[in-house]
């Protein structure tokens, strides 16, 4: 790891760029005077002494006063980082306790966009961990592996967990349904999808690249209305899929055909939105949307 990356990481502990550079130099060469540090870094002495004062106050650097000269020595990185870790943990605990009374007012009932894979996974884990009664999940295999331990933990504490999955990953305590045409769906989509609804009260929808590093699209909402609508749709899809499977296994194909004919409007194989998602384009001679109907002459 180069100095640029080390300095960037040190800045995340609360130091600024110059303070990080001074500390890194002193870790390699101690003791040094402020004048020598300024020469090494090519910075004005006034700026160096300001940085040193802050490092001493933070406990990252020790100062030795000798007649006419001050020498500076860095404390061991392990000691400094352990101290920062302890301070951060204590601060988080204090904030968690002090802000518990206002946490209920943190979010209004809205739809929020998530920008990073870390945000998506942290939100998913938090939703699952705080579920009270039910969790419904429709998730591609790679993302299912990441949240599987949290789903099984929720099931263990009595939450009804239903997974509409695309493989046979074992999930003890969860009701797992293999999605109809799972293999075809996985072959069509170039990203991984994740849909979670918790208690019909909150939902998370995310589309992530296959490497699991970049979010293509992700939203989270605590709107009970939107969450209940999504929950109803996911529950209906899962139940219909299971019912169709049972009918096929019992040789009742004719009954399935009758149902398909009755609900033809819900079974359009490739509606416009679906075609946009998978990137389909109209073939030569076709239009993206049906032509407008001609008005009948009176």
C-alpha atoms as an extended CHARMM CRD file, in Angstrom:
* protein
*
       298  EXT
         1         1  UNK       CA              0.0000000000        0.0000000000        0.0000000000  PROA      1               0.0000000000
         2         2  UNK       CA              1.4670000000        3.3660000000       -1.0550000000  PROA      2               0.0000000000
         3         3  UNK       CA              1.7860000000        6.4930000000        1.0550000000  PROA      3               0.0000000000
         4         4  UNK       CA             -1.1840000000        8.1250000000       -0.6970000000  PROA      4               0.0000000000
         5         5  UNK       CA             -3.4710000000        5.2740000000        0.3700000000  PROA      5               0.0000000000
         6         6  UNK       CA             -2.0300000000        5.1990000000        3.8940000000  PROA      6               0.0000000000
         7         7  UNK       CA             -2.5750000000        8.9350000000        4.2970000000  PROA      7               0.0000000000
         8         8  UNK       CA             -6.1330000000        8.5480000000        3.0150000000  PROA      8               0.0000000000
         9         9  UNK       CA             -6.8050000000        5.7890000000        5.5490000000  PROA      9               0.0000000000
        10        10  UNK       CA             -5.2750000000        7.8460000000        8.3770000000  PROA      10              0.0000000000
        11        11  UNK       CA             -7.5690000000       10.7420000000        7.4770000000  PROA      11              0.0000000000
        12        12  UNK       CA            -10.4980000000        8.4540000000        8.2070000000  PROA      12              0.0000000000
        13        13  UNK       CA             -9.3440000000        8.3110000000       11.8500000000  PROA      13              0.0000000000
        14        14  UNK       CA             -9.9490000000       12.0570000000       12.2100000000  PROA      14              0.0000000000
        15        15  UNK       CA             -6.6200000000       13.5210000000       11.0800000000  PROA      15              0.0000000000
        16        16  UNK       CA             -6.3550000000       15.9330000000        8.1720000000  PROA      16              0.0000000000
        17        17  UNK       CA             -4.0350000000       15.3450000000        5.2140000000  PROA      17              0.0000000000
        18        18  UNK       CA             -1.0100000000       17.1610000000        6.6340000000  PROA      18              0.0000000000
        19        19  UNK       CA             -1.4020000000       15.6400000000       10.1040000000  PROA      19              0.0000000000
        20        20  UNK       CA             -1.5830000000       12.1930000000        8.5090000000  PROA      20              0.0000000000
        21        21  UNK       CA              1.5770000000       12.8350000000        6.4830000000  PROA      21              0.0000000000
        22        22  UNK       CA              3.4320000000       14.0940000000        9.5710000000  PROA      22              0.0000000000
        23        23  UNK       CA              2.3880000000       11.0790000000       11.6430000000  PROA      23              0.0000000000
        24        24  UNK       CA              3.3750000000        8.6690000000        8.8700000000  PROA      24              0.0000000000
        25        25  UNK       CA              6.8030000000       10.3150000000        8.5840000000  PROA      25              0.0000000000
        26        26  UNK       CA              7.3570000000       10.1490000000       12.3360000000  PROA      26              0.0000000000
        27        27  UNK       CA              6.3720000000        6.4680000000       12.3590000000  PROA      27              0.0000000000
        28        28  UNK       CA              9.3250000000        5.8820000000       10.0390000000  PROA      28              0.0000000000
        29        29  UNK       CA             11.7610000000        8.4240000000       11.4570000000  PROA      29              0.0000000000
        30        30  UNK       CA             11.6040000000        9.4560000000       15.0950000000  PROA      30              0.0000000000
        31        31  UNK       CA             12.5390000000       11.6550000000       16.7690000000  PROA      31              0.0000000000
        32        32  UNK       CA             12.5080000000       14.6490000000       14.4440000000  PROA      32              0.0000000000
        33        33  UNK       CA             12.3140000000       18.4010000000       14.9890000000  PROA      33              0.0000000000
        34        34  UNK       CA              9.5420000000       20.4460000000       13.4420000000  PROA      34              0.0000000000
        35        35  UNK       CA             12.0910000000       22.0650000000       11.1600000000  PROA      35              0.0000000000
        36        36  UNK       CA             13.2990000000       18.6940000000        9.8340000000  PROA      36              0.0000000000
        37        37  UNK       CA              9.7060000000       17.5250000000        9.2980000000  PROA      37              0.0000000000
        38        38  UNK       CA              8.9960000000       20.6750000000        7.2860000000  PROA      38              0.0000000000
        39        39  UNK       CA             12.0610000000       19.9750000000        5.1420000000  PROA      39              0.0000000000
        40        40  UNK       CA             11.0200000000       16.3640000000        4.5120000000  PROA      40              0.0000000000
        41        41  UNK       CA              7.4600000000       17.2750000000        3.5440000000  PROA      41              0.0000000000
        42        42  UNK       CA              8.1710000000       20.5680000000        1.8060000000  PROA      42              0.0000000000
        43        43  UNK       CA              5.6460000000       22.4100000000        3.9580000000  PROA      43              0.0000000000
        44        44  UNK       CA              5.8290000000       25.7310000000        5.7680000000  PROA      44              0.0000000000
        45        45  UNK       CA              7.0920000000       25.3750000000        9.3460000000  PROA      45              0.0000000000
        46        46  UNK       CA              4.0490000000       27.2120000000       10.7160000000  PROA      46              0.0000000000
        47        47  UNK       CA              1.7410000000       24.6030000000        9.1780000000  PROA      47              0.0000000000
        48        48  UNK       CA              3.8930000000       21.7490000000       10.4710000000  PROA      48              0.0000000000
        49        49  UNK       CA              3.8770000000       23.0380000000       14.0580000000  PROA      49              0.0000000000
        50        50  UNK       CA              0.0960000000       23.4960000000       13.9020000000  PROA      50              0.0000000000
        51        51  UNK       CA             -0.2460000000       19.8710000000       12.7630000000  PROA      51              0.0000000000
        52        52  UNK       CA              2.1360000000       18.6990000000       15.4950000000  PROA      52              0.0000000000
        53        53  UNK       CA              0.1550000000       20.5130000000       18.1760000000  PROA      53              0.0000000000
        54        54  UNK       CA             -2.9730000000       18.6550000000       17.1160000000  PROA      54              0.0000000000
        55        55  UNK       CA             -1.1720000000       15.2970000000       16.9480000000  PROA      55              0.0000000000
        56        56  UNK       CA              0.1950000000       15.8160000000       20.4590000000  PROA      56              0.0000000000
        57        57  UNK       CA             -3.2950000000       16.7340000000       21.7060000000  PROA      57              0.0000000000
        58        58  UNK       CA             -4.6930000000       13.5710000000       20.0570000000  PROA      58              0.0000000000
        59        59  UNK       CA             -2.0430000000       11.4250000000       21.7060000000  PROA      59              0.0000000000
        60        60  UNK       CA             -0.5600000000       10.3280000000       18.3750000000  PROA      60              0.0000000000
        61        61  UNK       CA              2.7680000000       12.0710000000       18.9400000000  PROA      61              0.0000000000
        62        62  UNK       CA              4.9380000000       12.6210000000       22.0070000000  PROA      62              0.0000000000
        63        63  UNK       CA              7.1360000000       15.6730000000       22.4340000000  PROA      63              0.0000000000
        64        64  UNK       CA             10.5250000000       15.8410000000       24.1490000000  PROA      64              0.0000000000
        65        65  UNK       CA             11.6880000000       19.2670000000       25.2670000000  PROA      65              0.0000000000
        66        66  UNK       CA             15.4400000000       19.7910000000       25.3150000000  PROA      66              0.0000000000
        67        67  UNK       CA             17.2500000000       23.1100000000       25.7650000000  PROA      67              0.0000000000
        68        68  UNK       CA             16.4320000000       25.1440000000       22.6700000000  PROA      68              0.0000000000
        69        69  UNK       CA             14.9280000000       22.2330000000       20.6770000000  PROA      69              0.0000000000
        70        70  UNK       CA             11.7250000000       20.1760000000       20.6370000000  PROA      70              0.0000000000
        71        71  UNK       CA             11.8310000000       16.6240000000       19.3190000000  PROA      71              0.0000000000
        72        72  UNK       CA              8.7330000000       14.7550000000       18.2100000000  PROA      72              0.0000000000
        73        73  UNK       CA              8.1980000000       10.9780000000       18.2970000000  PROA      73              0.0000000000
        74        74  UNK       CA              5.1930000000        9.0070000000       16.9880000000  PROA      74              0.0000000000
        75        75  UNK       CA              3.5520000000        6.5250000000       19.2920000000  PROA      75              0.0000000000
        76        76  UNK       CA              3.2970000000        2.9970000000       17.8560000000  PROA      76              0.0000000000
        77        77  UNK       CA              0.5900000000        2.6980000000       15.1640000000  PROA      77              0.0000000000
        78        78  UNK       CA             -1.0200000000       -0.2320000000       16.9830000000  PROA      78              0.0000000000
        79        79  UNK       CA             -1.3700000000        1.8300000000       20.1660000000  PROA      79              0.0000000000
        80        80  UNK       CA             -2.7720000000        4.8220000000       18.2810000000  PROA      80              0.0000000000
        81        81  UNK       CA             -5.2750000000        2.7510000000       16.3010000000  PROA      81              0.0000000000
        82        82  UNK       CA             -6.4210000000        0.8130000000       19.3740000000  PROA      82              0.0000000000
        83        83  UNK       CA             -7.0690000000        4.1140000000       21.1260000000  PROA      83              0.0000000000
        84        84  UNK       CA             -9.0330000000        5.4230000000       18.1320000000  PROA      84              0.0000000000
        85        85  UNK       CA            -11.0320000000        2.2070000000       17.9440000000  PROA      85              0.0000000000
        86        86  UNK       CA            -11.9080000000        2.3740000000       21.6340000000  PROA      86              0.0000000000
        87        87  UNK       CA            -12.9160000000        6.0420000000       21.4020000000  PROA      87              0.0000000000
        88        88  UNK       CA            -15.0750000000        5.3590000000       18.3350000000  PROA      88              0.0000000000
        89        89  UNK       CA            -16.8320000000        2.4070000000       19.9930000000  PROA      89              0.0000000000
        90        90  UNK       CA            -17.5310000000        4.3840000000       23.1650000000  PROA      90              0.0000000000
        91        91  UNK       CA            -18.8520000000        7.3050000000       21.1480000000  PROA      91              0.0000000000
        92        92  UNK       CA            -21.1770000000        5.0490000000       19.1410000000  PROA      92              0.0000000000
        93        93  UNK       CA            -22.5590000000        3.4720000000       22.3260000000  PROA      93              0.0000000000
        94        94  UNK       CA            -23.1760000000        6.8660000000       23.8750000000  PROA      94              0.0000000000
        95        95  UNK       CA            -24.8960000000        8.1540000000       20.7330000000  PROA      95              0.0000000000
        96        96  UNK       CA            -27.0370000000        5.0310000000       20.4410000000  PROA      96              0.0000000000
        97        97  UNK       CA            -28.2540000000        5.5160000000       23.9960000000  PROA      97              0.0000000000
        98        98  UNK       CA            -28.7570000000        9.2600000000       23.7470000000  PROA      98              0.0000000000
        99        99  UNK       CA            -30.5030000000        9.1400000000       20.3540000000  PROA      99              0.0000000000
       100       100  UNK       CA            -32.8410000000        6.2470000000       21.0730000000  PROA      100             0.0000000000
       101       101  UNK       CA            -35.6430000000        8.6870000000       21.8870000000  PROA      101             0.0000000000
       102       102  UNK       CA            -35.4240000000       10.4120000000       18.5200000000  PROA      102             0.0000000000
       103       103  UNK       CA            -34.7700000000        7.3970000000       16.2990000000  PROA      103             0.0000000000
       104       104  UNK       CA            -38.4880000000        6.9010000000       15.6310000000  PROA      104             0.0000000000
       105       105  UNK       CA            -38.5490000000       10.3230000000       13.9700000000  PROA      105             0.0000000000
       106       106  UNK       CA            -35.4870000000        9.7310000000       11.8110000000  PROA      106             0.0000000000
       107       107  UNK       CA            -37.3760000000        8.6780000000        8.6670000000  PROA      107             0.0000000000
       108       108  UNK       CA            -40.5700000000        9.9930000000        7.1890000000  PROA      108             0.0000000000
       109       109  UNK       CA            -42.6580000000        7.6080000000        5.1310000000  PROA      109             0.0000000000
       110       110  UNK       CA            -40.8580000000        8.0010000000        1.8300000000  PROA      110             0.0000000000
       111       111  UNK       CA            -38.8570000000        6.1320000000       -0.7830000000  PROA      111             0.0000000000
       112       112  UNK       CA            -35.0960000000        6.4900000000       -0.3460000000  PROA      112             0.0000000000
       113       113  UNK       CA            -32.4310000000        5.7210000000       -2.9300000000  PROA      113             0.0000000000
       114       114  UNK       CA            -29.3930000000        3.6530000000       -1.9200000000  PROA      114             0.0000000000
       115       115  UNK       CA            -26.1170000000        4.2960000000       -3.7010000000  PROA      115             0.0000000000
       116       116  UNK       CA            -23.6610000000        1.5740000000       -2.6180000000  PROA      116             0.0000000000
       117       117  UNK       CA            -23.6350000000       -2.1830000000       -2.1390000000  PROA      117             0.0000000000
       118       118  UNK       CA            -22.7110000000       -1.6460000000        1.5170000000  PROA      118             0.0000000000
       119       119  UNK       CA            -25.8450000000        0.4520000000        2.0230000000  PROA      119             0.0000000000
       120       120  UNK       CA            -27.9690000000       -2.2280000000        0.3740000000  PROA      120             0.0000000000
       121       121  UNK       CA            -26.5870000000       -5.1020000000        2.4340000000  PROA      121             0.0000000000
       122       122  UNK       CA            -26.6270000000       -3.1480000000        5.7090000000  PROA      122             0.0000000000
       123       123  UNK       CA            -30.2580000000       -2.1440000000        5.1130000000  PROA      123             0.0000000000
       124       124  UNK       CA            -31.1950000000       -5.7360000000        4.2420000000  PROA      124             0.0000000000
       125       125  UNK       CA            -29.5110000000       -7.1050000000        7.3680000000  PROA      125             0.0000000000
       126       126  UNK       CA            -31.1300000000       -4.4440000000        9.5590000000  PROA      126             0.0000000000
       127       127  UNK       CA            -34.5970000000       -5.1110000000        8.1320000000  PROA      127             0.0000000000
       128       128  UNK       CA            -34.2570000000       -8.8560000000        8.6650000000  PROA      128             0.0000000000
       129       129  UNK       CA            -32.8400000000       -8.4700000000       12.1680000000  PROA      129             0.0000000000
       130       130  UNK       CA            -35.7280000000       -6.2080000000       13.2360000000  PROA      130             0.0000000000
       131       131  UNK       CA            -38.5740000000       -8.1460000000       11.5990000000  PROA      131             0.0000000000
       132       132  UNK       CA            -41.4150000000       -8.8670000000       14.0090000000  PROA      132             0.0000000000
       133       133  UNK       CA            -43.7170000000      -11.3020000000       12.1920000000  PROA      133             0.0000000000
       134       134  UNK       CA            -42.9050000000      -12.0080000000        8.5610000000  PROA      134             0.0000000000
       135       135  UNK       CA            -40.2590000000      -11.6970000000        5.8660000000  PROA      135             0.0000000000
       136       136  UNK       CA            -40.8250000000      -12.3320000000        2.1590000000  PROA      136             0.0000000000
       137       137  UNK       CA            -37.7830000000      -12.5140000000       -0.1000000000  PROA      137             0.0000000000
       138       138  UNK       CA            -37.2920000000      -12.9030000000       -3.8480000000  PROA      138             0.0000000000
       139       139  UNK       CA            -33.5460000000      -13.0620000000       -4.4160000000  PROA      139             0.0000000000
       140       140  UNK       CA            -30.9590000000      -14.3080000000       -6.8980000000  PROA      140             0.0000000000
       141       141  UNK       CA            -28.4830000000      -16.9670000000       -5.6480000000  PROA      141             0.0000000000
       142       142  UNK       CA            -25.3760000000      -14.8200000000       -5.0320000000  PROA      142             0.0000000000
       143       143  UNK       CA            -27.2430000000      -12.2950000000       -2.9080000000  PROA      143             0.0000000000
       144       144  UNK       CA            -29.1780000000      -15.0530000000       -1.1420000000  PROA      144             0.0000000000
       145       145  UNK       CA            -25.8880000000      -16.5270000000        0.0770000000  PROA      145             0.0000000000
       146       146  UNK       CA            -24.9980000000      -13.1750000000        1.6740000000  PROA      146             0.0000000000
       147       147  UNK       CA            -28.2460000000      -12.7950000000        3.6150000000  PROA      147             0.0000000000
       148       148  UNK       CA            -28.8870000000      -16.5010000000        4.3260000000  PROA      148             0.0000000000
       149       149  UNK       CA            -27.4350000000      -16.4460000000        7.8920000000  PROA      149             0.0000000000
       150       150  UNK       CA            -29.6730000000      -13.5160000000        8.8170000000  PROA      150             0.0000000000
       151       151  UNK       CA            -32.7800000000      -15.2030000000        7.3830000000  PROA      151             0.0000000000
       152       152  UNK       CA            -32.1650000000      -18.4320000000        9.3000000000  PROA      152             0.0000000000
       153       153  UNK       CA            -31.5090000000      -16.4450000000       12.4870000000  PROA      153             0.0000000000
       154       154  UNK       CA            -34.8370000000      -14.6340000000       12.0230000000  PROA      154             0.0000000000
       155       155  UNK       CA            -36.6460000000      -17.9450000000       11.4840000000  PROA      155             0.0000000000
       156       156  UNK       CA            -35.0340000000      -19.3380000000       14.6130000000  PROA      156             0.0000000000
       157       157  UNK       CA            -36.5210000000      -16.5340000000       16.7190000000  PROA      157             0.0000000000
       158       158  UNK       CA            -40.0190000000      -17.2120000000       15.3480000000  PROA      158             0.0000000000
       159       159  UNK       CA            -40.3290000000      -14.9310000000       12.3230000000  PROA      159             0.0000000000
       160       160  UNK       CA            -42.1610000000      -16.4850000000        9.3530000000  PROA      160             0.0000000000
       161       161  UNK       CA            -39.5920000000      -16.3650000000        6.5410000000  PROA      161             0.0000000000
       162       162  UNK       CA            -40.6780000000      -17.1700000000        2.9740000000  PROA      162             0.0000000000
       163       163  UNK       CA            -38.0800000000      -17.2630000000        0.2080000000  PROA      163             0.0000000000
       164       164  UNK       CA            -38.8820000000      -17.3020000000       -3.4940000000  PROA      164             0.0000000000
       165       165  UNK       CA            -35.5090000000      -18.6510000000       -4.6150000000  PROA      165             0.0000000000
       166       166  UNK       CA            -33.6600000000      -19.7190000000       -7.7290000000  PROA      166             0.0000000000
       167       167  UNK       CA            -31.5780000000      -22.5820000000       -6.3440000000  PROA      167             0.0000000000
       168       168  UNK       CA            -31.6950000000      -25.2260000000       -3.6240000000  PROA      168             0.0000000000
       169       169  UNK       CA            -29.6750000000      -23.4470000000       -0.9410000000  PROA      169             0.0000000000
       170       170  UNK       CA            -30.7620000000      -24.9440000000        2.4250000000  PROA      170             0.0000000000
       171       171  UNK       CA            -32.3310000000      -22.4120000000        4.7790000000  PROA      171             0.0000000000
       172       172  UNK       CA            -33.3150000000      -24.1540000000        8.0350000000  PROA      172             0.0000000000
       173       173  UNK       CA            -36.6110000000      -22.9210000000        9.4420000000  PROA      173             0.0000000000
       174       174  UNK       CA            -37.5370000000      -20.9690000000        6.2870000000  PROA      174             0.0000000000
       175       175  UNK       CA            -40.2750000000      -21.7950000000        3.7850000000  PROA      175             0.0000000000
       176       176  UNK       CA            -38.3390000000      -22.0170000000        0.5190000000  PROA      176             0.0000000000
       177       177  UNK       CA            -40.1340000000      -22.0980000000       -2.8340000000  PROA      177             0.0000000000
       178       178  UNK       CA            -38.1890000000      -22.6190000000       -6.0350000000  PROA      178             0.0000000000
       179       179  UNK       CA            -39.3160000000      -19.9920000000       -8.5050000000  PROA      179             0.0000000000
       180       180  UNK       CA            -41.0080000000      -21.1830000000      -11.6810000000  PROA      180             0.0000000000
       181       181  UNK       CA            -38.6620000000      -21.0520000000      -14.6970000000  PROA      181             0.0000000000
       182       182  UNK       CA            -35.7940000000      -20.1440000000      -12.3620000000  PROA      182             0.0000000000
       183       183  UNK       CA            -33.0600000000      -21.2250000000      -14.7860000000  PROA      183             0.0000000000
       184       184  UNK       CA            -34.5580000000      -19.2200000000      -17.6390000000  PROA      184             0.0000000000
       185       185  UNK       CA            -34.8310000000      -16.0970000000      -15.4700000000  PROA      185             0.0000000000
       186       186  UNK       CA            -31.1960000000      -16.3790000000      -14.3790000000  PROA      186             0.0000000000
       187       187  UNK       CA            -30.0690000000      -16.7280000000      -17.9840000000  PROA      187             0.0000000000
       188       188  UNK       CA            -32.0280000000      -13.6780000000      -19.1240000000  PROA      188             0.0000000000
       189       189  UNK       CA            -30.9610000000      -11.0930000000      -16.5630000000  PROA      189             0.0000000000
       190       190  UNK       CA            -27.4340000000       -9.7000000000      -16.5580000000  PROA      190             0.0000000000
       191       191  UNK       CA            -27.6200000000       -8.4150000000      -12.9410000000  PROA      191             0.0000000000
       192       192  UNK       CA            -28.5670000000       -9.8890000000       -9.5700000000  PROA      192             0.0000000000
       193       193  UNK       CA            -31.9060000000       -8.9000000000       -8.0580000000  PROA      193             0.0000000000
       194       194  UNK       CA            -33.0020000000       -8.6180000000       -4.4420000000  PROA      194             0.0000000000
       195       195  UNK       CA            -36.5290000000       -7.9090000000       -3.1720000000  PROA      195             0.0000000000
       196       196  UNK       CA            -37.3600000000       -7.9760000000        0.5350000000  PROA      196             0.0000000000
       197       197  UNK       CA            -40.5600000000       -7.0500000000        2.3280000000  PROA      197             0.0000000000
       198       198  UNK       CA            -40.6580000000       -7.0980000000        6.1350000000  PROA      198             0.0000000000
       199       199  UNK       CA            -43.9350000000       -7.1340000000        8.0840000000  PROA      199             0.0000000000
       200       200  UNK       CA            -45.6390000000       -5.6060000000        4.9970000000  PROA      200             0.0000000000
       201       201  UNK       CA            -44.2680000000       -2.3900000000        6.4950000000  PROA      201             0.0000000000
       202       202  UNK       CA            -40.8630000000       -1.8500000000        4.8510000000  PROA      202             0.0000000000
       203       203  UNK       CA            -39.3430000000       -2.9870000000        1.5830000000  PROA      203             0.0000000000
       204       204  UNK       CA            -36.0140000000       -3.0500000000       -0.2290000000  PROA      204             0.0000000000
       205       205  UNK       CA            -35.5440000000       -3.4630000000       -3.9700000000  PROA      205             0.0000000000
       206       206  UNK       CA            -32.0310000000       -3.6810000000       -5.4260000000  PROA      206             0.0000000000
       207       207  UNK       CA            -30.3670000000       -4.5170000000       -8.7160000000  PROA      207             0.0000000000
       208       208  UNK       CA            -26.6410000000       -5.2480000000       -8.3640000000  PROA      208             0.0000000000
       209       209  UNK       CA            -23.9570000000       -6.1410000000      -10.9100000000  PROA      209             0.0000000000
       210       210  UNK       CA            -22.8600000000       -9.7790000000      -11.0240000000  PROA      210             0.0000000000
       211       211  UNK       CA            -19.6390000000       -9.0600000000       -9.1230000000  PROA      211             0.0000000000
       212       212  UNK       CA            -21.6470000000       -7.6300000000       -6.2220000000  PROA      212             0.0000000000
       213       213  UNK       CA            -19.6890000000       -4.3750000000       -6.2250000000  PROA      213             0.0000000000
       214       214  UNK       CA            -21.8850000000       -1.8230000000       -7.9870000000  PROA      214             0.0000000000
       215       215  UNK       CA            -25.5090000000       -0.8860000000       -7.4360000000  PROA      215             0.0000000000
       216       216  UNK       CA            -27.4470000000       -0.4070000000      -10.6510000000  PROA      216             0.0000000000
       217       217  UNK       CA            -30.6380000000        0.6100000000       -8.8630000000  PROA      217             0.0000000000
       218       218  UNK       CA            -31.7730000000        0.3410000000       -5.2490000000  PROA      218             0.0000000000
       219       219  UNK       CA            -34.5810000000        1.8360000000       -3.1800000000  PROA      219             0.0000000000
       220       220  UNK       CA            -35.7360000000        1.3630000000        0.3840000000  PROA      220             0.0000000000
       221       221  UNK       CA            -39.0300000000        2.5400000000        1.8100000000  PROA      221             0.0000000000
       222       222  UNK       CA            -40.7940000000        2.5430000000        5.1470000000  PROA      222             0.0000000000
       223       223  UNK       CA            -44.1520000000        3.3100000000        3.5610000000  PROA      223             0.0000000000
       224       224  UNK       CA            -46.6900000000        0.7660000000        4.8690000000  PROA      224             0.0000000000
       225       225  UNK       CA            -48.9300000000        1.3740000000        1.8600000000  PROA      225             0.0000000000
       226       226  UNK       CA            -46.2520000000        0.6870000000       -0.7590000000  PROA      226             0.0000000000
       227       227  UNK       CA            -44.8220000000       -2.1660000000        1.3060000000  PROA      227             0.0000000000
       228       228  UNK       CA            -48.2100000000       -3.8490000000        1.6320000000  PROA      228             0.0000000000
       229       229  UNK       CA            -48.8500000000       -3.5650000000       -2.1210000000  PROA      229             0.0000000000
       230       230  UNK       CA            -45.4800000000       -5.1740000000       -2.8760000000  PROA      230             0.0000000000
       231       231  UNK       CA            -46.0310000000       -7.8240000000       -0.2020000000  PROA      231             0.0000000000
       232       232  UNK       CA            -49.3990000000       -8.7280000000       -1.7120000000  PROA      232             0.0000000000
       233       233  UNK       CA            -47.8830000000       -9.1010000000       -5.1810000000  PROA      233             0.0000000000
       234       234  UNK       CA            -44.9730000000      -11.2400000000       -4.0080000000  PROA      234             0.0000000000
       235       235  UNK       CA            -47.2200000000      -13.4250000000       -1.8480000000  PROA      235             0.0000000000
       236       236  UNK       CA            -49.6630000000      -13.9490000000       -4.7300000000  PROA      236             0.0000000000
       237       237  UNK       CA            -46.8470000000      -14.9030000000       -7.1210000000  PROA      237             0.0000000000
       238       238  UNK       CA            -45.4260000000      -17.4300000000       -4.6820000000  PROA      238             0.0000000000
       239       239  UNK       CA            -48.7990000000      -19.0020000000       -3.9120000000  PROA      239             0.0000000000
       240       240  UNK       CA            -49.7970000000      -19.1540000000       -7.5780000000  PROA      240             0.0000000000
       241       241  UNK       CA            -46.4740000000      -20.7490000000       -8.4720000000  PROA      241             0.0000000000
       242       242  UNK       CA            -46.8810000000      -23.4020000000       -5.8060000000  PROA      242             0.0000000000
       243       243  UNK       CA            -50.4850000000      -24.0600000000       -6.8010000000  PROA      243             0.0000000000
       244       244  UNK       CA            -49.4580000000      -24.4920000000      -10.4500000000  PROA      244             0.0000000000
       245       245  UNK       CA            -46.7090000000      -26.9040000000       -9.4580000000  PROA      245             0.0000000000
       246       246  UNK       CA            -49.1230000000      -29.0250000000       -7.4160000000  PROA      246             0.0000000000
       247       247  UNK       CA            -51.6780000000      -29.1180000000      -10.2100000000  PROA      247             0.0000000000
       248       248  UNK       CA            -49.0350000000      -30.2050000000      -12.7220000000  PROA      248             0.0000000000
       249       249  UNK       CA            -47.7740000000      -32.9430000000      -10.4150000000  PROA      249             0.0000000000
       250       250  UNK       CA            -51.3190000000      -34.2430000000      -10.0020000000  PROA      250             0.0000000000
       251       251  UNK       CA            -51.9290000000      -34.2720000000      -13.7390000000  PROA      251             0.0000000000
       252       252  UNK       CA            -54.4270000000      -31.4110000000      -13.7290000000  PROA      252             0.0000000000
       253       253  UNK       CA            -52.9790000000      -29.5710000000      -16.6990000000  PROA      253             0.0000000000
       254       254  UNK       CA            -56.4690000000      -28.7860000000      -17.9870000000  PROA      254             0.0000000000
       255       255  UNK       CA            -57.2640000000      -26.8660000000      -14.8030000000  PROA      255             0.0000000000
       256       256  UNK       CA            -54.0780000000      -24.8450000000      -15.2000000000  PROA      256             0.0000000000
       257       257  UNK       CA            -55.0300000000      -24.0350000000      -18.8040000000  PROA      257             0.0000000000
       258       258  UNK       CA            -58.4540000000      -22.7810000000      -17.6980000000  PROA      258             0.0000000000
       259       259  UNK       CA            -56.8660000000      -20.5610000000      -15.0800000000  PROA      259             0.0000000000
       260       260  UNK       CA            -54.3580000000      -19.2070000000      -17.6030000000  PROA      260             0.0000000000
       261       261  UNK       CA            -57.1290000000      -18.3590000000      -20.0440000000  PROA      261             0.0000000000
       262       262  UNK       CA            -59.1650000000      -16.6240000000      -17.3470000000  PROA      262             0.0000000000
       263       263  UNK       CA            -56.2050000000      -14.5580000000      -16.1170000000  PROA      263             0.0000000000
       264       264  UNK       CA            -54.5960000000      -13.9340000000      -19.5050000000  PROA      264             0.0000000000
       265       265  UNK       CA            -54.2590000000      -10.2120000000      -18.7490000000  PROA      265             0.0000000000
       266       266  UNK       CA            -51.9430000000      -11.0200000000      -15.8430000000  PROA      266             0.0000000000
       267       267  UNK       CA            -49.8760000000      -13.5490000000      -17.7560000000  PROA      267             0.0000000000
       268       268  UNK       CA            -48.5460000000      -11.4280000000      -20.6250000000  PROA      268             0.0000000000
       269       269  UNK       CA            -45.1310000000      -13.0440000000      -21.1760000000  PROA      269             0.0000000000
       270       270  UNK       CA            -43.1940000000       -9.9500000000      -22.2040000000  PROA      270             0.0000000000
       271       271  UNK       CA            -44.9310000000       -6.6600000000      -21.2810000000  PROA      271             0.0000000000
       272       272  UNK       CA            -43.1760000000       -3.3830000000      -22.2460000000  PROA      272             0.0000000000
       273       273  UNK       CA            -41.5300000000       -2.9380000000      -18.8570000000  PROA      273             0.0000000000
       274       274  UNK       CA            -40.0730000000       -6.4420000000      -18.9730000000  PROA      274             0.0000000000
       275       275  UNK       CA            -38.6480000000       -5.8200000000      -22.4310000000  PROA      275             0.0000000000
       276       276  UNK       CA            -36.9650000000       -2.6380000000      -21.2000000000  PROA      276             0.0000000000
       277       277  UNK       CA            -35.4320000000       -4.4750000000      -18.2410000000  PROA      277             0.0000000000
       278       278  UNK       CA            -33.8200000000       -7.2170000000      -20.2920000000  PROA      278             0.0000000000
       279       279  UNK       CA            -32.8630000000       -4.8180000000      -23.0770000000  PROA      279             0.0000000000
       280       280  UNK       CA            -34.9750000000       -6.2870000000      -25.8360000000  PROA      280             0.0000000000
       281       281  UNK       CA            -35.3410000000       -4.2490000000      -28.9930000000  PROA      281             0.0000000000
       282       282  UNK       CA            -38.1010000000       -4.4700000000      -31.6280000000  PROA      282             0.0000000000
       283       283  UNK       CA            -37.1890000000       -6.6050000000      -34.6250000000  PROA      283             0.0000000000
       284       284  UNK       CA            -37.2900000000       -5.2180000000      -38.1700000000  PROA      284             0.0000000000
       285       285  UNK       CA            -40.7920000000       -4.3950000000      -39.1620000000  PROA      285             0.0000000000
       286       286  UNK       CA            -42.0300000000       -4.3400000000      -35.5530000000  PROA      286             0.0000000000
       287       287  UNK       CA            -42.8610000000       -1.3840000000      -33.3810000000  PROA      287             0.0000000000
       288       288  UNK       CA            -41.9780000000       -1.0210000000      -29.7140000000  PROA      288             0.0000000000
       289       289  UNK       CA            -45.6280000000       -0.3080000000      -28.8930000000  PROA      289             0.0000000000
       290       290  UNK       CA            -48.8120000000       -1.4300000000      -30.6330000000  PROA      290             0.0000000000
       291       291  UNK       CA            -50.0120000000        0.9990000000      -33.3110000000  PROA      291             0.0000000000
       292       292  UNK       CA            -52.9140000000        3.2280000000      -32.3650000000  PROA      292             0.0000000000
       293       293  UNK       CA            -56.3020000000        1.8730000000      -33.3180000000  PROA      293             0.0000000000
       294       294  UNK       CA            -58.0090000000        3.6060000000      -36.1950000000  PROA      294             0.0000000000
       295       295  UNK       CA            -61.2620000000        5.2990000000      -35.3930000000  PROA      295             0.0000000000
       296       296  UNK       CA            -64.2700000000        3.7660000000      -37.0280000000  PROA      296             0.0000000000
       297       297  UNK       CA            -65.9930000000        5.9540000000      -39.5590000000  PROA      297             0.0000000000
       298       298  UNK       CA            -69.4730000000        6.9410000000      -38.6240000000  PROA      298             0.0000000000
